[in-house]
Structures are given as C-alpha cells and as structure tokens.
C-alpha cells in the first residue's frame, strides 16, 4: 500500500443514539485429559481456574478500549462470565456483555472470552507442558460471537 494512502481513524458515532446493546461470545481451550480431571477434582495448585477466569473476563471487558485502540470506550452495565468443563478435552468460557451505548459490545465480549481462556491456560500450564517445556496439545479454539443484539 502507498504510504500516502494509509490511514487510521476511529469511527465517528456522535450522531448515533444510545440503545441497549448485548453481545455474547464463546471460546474453548483444549487441554490434556489429565488436566481436565485435575480441574474436576479441584486439585489445581494455583487455585480455581474458572473463578480466576471469570474475574479476568469482567476486567478484560472493561479494559477493551485500552487493548483495541480504535474501540470506543463505552459504559458497560453488565458482564456475565460462565466457565466450565465442556468435555474430556475442553474447558469453555461464555461471556455476555451489556451496555447502553452508541456502538456494539461484541469486541468487549470477544476480548473477555480470550482473556478468560488465557487465564485458565496460565493457571494450568504447569500440567500442560511436555518434557521439553512445550504445549503440544494446548490451544484456544472457536472464539466467536454467538449473538449480538441492539434493542431500541
């Protein structure tokens, strides 16, 4: 791209009305079966990964404009984070964000899910490493917007 044509701009939403905006995002983390069993038994040295992830998700939703420079700061009115064991190889996080705002909250929901999953990974990483200190099985998957609503 020609240097003269490059630009970055925050979209001007000044003329838009405040309406109730809701977005829900989902993602999951693939882990070793042994790690899933450890979580189920409540035998994770750093603590409850789901409790830590929920708190991190709420914080991440509120901090989204600091992480995504073109994302508008909006008055979030509610964040609900749910995390748990999905099956023998996955844990999941689902986050629903609400705001009375001029722009949507899907980026806040996506950021919250991603940060929640990263926090779970951080809490269980000692159990996921192989003999070389690598993570051959661990991966974040399917981070997506499940629903986006604008209620006028």
Protein Blocks (a to p, Z undefined) as FASTA:
>chain_A
ZZklgccddddfklpccddddddddddddddfklmmmmmnopafkbpfklmmmmmmmmmm
mmmmmmmmmbccdddfbdcdddddfblmbccdddddddddfbdcklmmmmmmmmmmmmmm
mmmmmmmpcfkopafkbccehiacfbdcddZZ
